[in-house]
């Protein structure tokens, strides 16, 4: 099924009605069957709790990022594949939650699953977390690819939000098939205007993002 972006003025009218800031939209208004699982709305994340500012499982991005994402989804569907999204716009209050969590060095309940080889005190130093996140600008997204029939994840060699070398885009210690899957994701996102982050195969930012210097703090709801 093909998806098309509504005219910008209509999307902006929708934003105003939904009280989103100018230029932001609910992505599923344009890609109705996109698989969205915002991990920070759940306990299934490295903190182990819902994160501040995530009030619902609503994927929010800028209009431009949404438009580019539609092109990615359409191309993948030609090969019976689809996108699964773990995070999009992220409020600053969520980033602040990560900062508070990182300072509590006794809370390592999820270390074995998410950062077994990295000391918690070094997660910011080694740039797995940041006090200012590109997500907060509204044009950065975390995602992967799933089988269009079964919904099963395509094997990328490490799980989402795994902090360690296994998640680096060019990590060599994975199988040829896993490398192929990563290359597919990287190439199709690049083709449609996104740049990657070398330490996280799932992380992409729209080139020429709408708000390159603005960090928003409205809730995901």
N, C-alpha and C positions, 0 to 999 in steps of 0.2 A: 504494500500500500504506500502511495506517495503522499508526502506532506508538503504544504506550501505555507510560507509566512504570510500572515495577514498584512495589509498595508500598514506602514509604520504609524500613521495617524490613528488607525483603529486600535492598534495595540496600545498606544499611549492613552487613548480614551479608556480602555480596559484597565490600564494601570491606575489611572486616576480614580476610577470607580472602586478598585480594590485597595486604594490608598498606598500603592507602591510609589516610590520615588520616580521621577521622570526618567524614562528610558529603560525601566525594569519591567519584566513580564513574568507570568507564570508559564513555564515552558510547555507544560502539558496542554495548554490552550492551543498550541501549534502542533505538538506531537502527542496525540491523545493516548497512544498505547506505549509510550516510552516507559521502560522499566526503571522505576525510581525507588531506591532504598537509601534514604538519607541516614547514614550510620549514626550521626550525632543526634538524631531524634530518638535513638534507641540506646540500649545498654551494650549493644554489640560494637564496641569501639575500645580504643586503648585506655580510656579513662574508666570504662565500665559503668558509666552512668549517662543518662541523657544530658546533653550539653546546653548551657545557658543560651537562650535565644532561639532554640529549635522547638517551636510550638506545634508544628505539624510536618507531615511528610510532603511538603510542597517545594518543588524545585523552582528556584527563582534565578534568572540571569538577565543580562541586558538584552535588548532587542537584537543587537548585532551578533552577540554570541549565540543566541537562539537561532537566528537565521543560518549561521554557519553550521550549527549542530544538525539542523534539518538536512543539509546537504550530505553530512556524514552518514546520517541514518539512511537516507535514500540510497546512497551508494552501497552500503553494507547489505541492504535488503536484496540487492541484485545477486548476492551470494548466499542468501538465506541466513543472514546474520543480523543482529540488532545490538543496540547500545544498552548498557546497564549503568546507571548513574548513582554514585555514592555521595557526592556533594557538589554544590554549586556555590551560589552566594552564601557567605558566612558572616554573621554579624560580629562586630568587634568584641561584644560581650562574650561570645564563644571563645575567641582567641584569648581573652582575659581569663576565662575558665581554664584553658590549657596552661596558662602561665602559673596560676595558683596551684594546679595539680602538679606541675613539674617541680615546684618548690617543696612539696611534701615528699621527701625522699624515702619515707617509710611506706608509702603507698605504691607497692610494686606488684599488685595482685595480677596484673595482666602482662607482666614483663616477659614471661616465657612464650607467650603467643605473639606479642607485637614488637618487642625490642630485646630479644634474648642476648644479643652480643653488644649492645650499646648501653652504657651506664645512663640511668635516668637523668642525672645531673648534666649529661652532655647532649641531650636531645636537641636543645637550642643551639649549642656550640657547633654541633655537627650538621646543623641546618635541616633537621628533619621536622622541626617546628620553628615557627617564627613569631615574634611579638607583633609584627605587622604582616598580615597575610594577603596575598593576591586575591584570595577568595572574597575578601571583604570589599573589593572594588567591583565585583559583580560579573566579571568576564572570565573567571577561572573555574575549571570544572574537573572533578575526579570521576573517571569512568573506566569501563572495560567493555568487552564484547561477549555476547551470549549467542548460543545456537537459536536460530529463529523458530525452530519447531519445538524443541524441548525446554528452552529457557536455561539450559545448563551453561555454566561459565566456561569460556575458552581458557585453557591452561596457560597462564602467563608466567609461571615459574615461582611466583610468590603471591601471597594473599594481599588484598588491599590494606593499606596502612601498616605494612610490615616495615619497620625502621631498621635498615641494614643493607649491606651490599647486594644481597639477592634482589632487591627492588630497583637497583640502579639500572637505567635503560640499557646500558651496554655491558651488563654483567655477563661474564663468559661461562660461568659454572652452571648453566642450565642446558636442557636438551635442545637439539636442533628444532624440534617442533615448537617448543616454548619460545625460542628465538624468532621463529617464523611468525608466531602469533603476536609477539611484541612488535615486530617489524610492521605487521599489517596495521596495528593500531597507530603506531607512530607515523607511518606514511600517509594514512588516510586523514589523520588529524592535521598533519602538516599541509596536505593538499588543499584542505578547506580553511586554512588561515590560522591554525593554532600552532604555538610553539610549546615544546615540552620542558619539563624540569628533569634534569639528568639523574637525580636521586630517587625519582618516583615515576615508574613507568605509566601510572594512571593519571598523572597531573598535567593539565594543559591550560594555557592562557591564550586568549584571542590576541593576535597581533593587531596593533592599533586599537586597543580597548578603549571604550567610551570614557571611562573615569580612571585614568592612569595614576592620579594623585589623590584620590578621594577614598577614604575608608568609612564605610557606612555601618550603622549600628541598629537598623530596624530589624524586628523579629522575623524569623521564617515562619509564616503562618498564612 
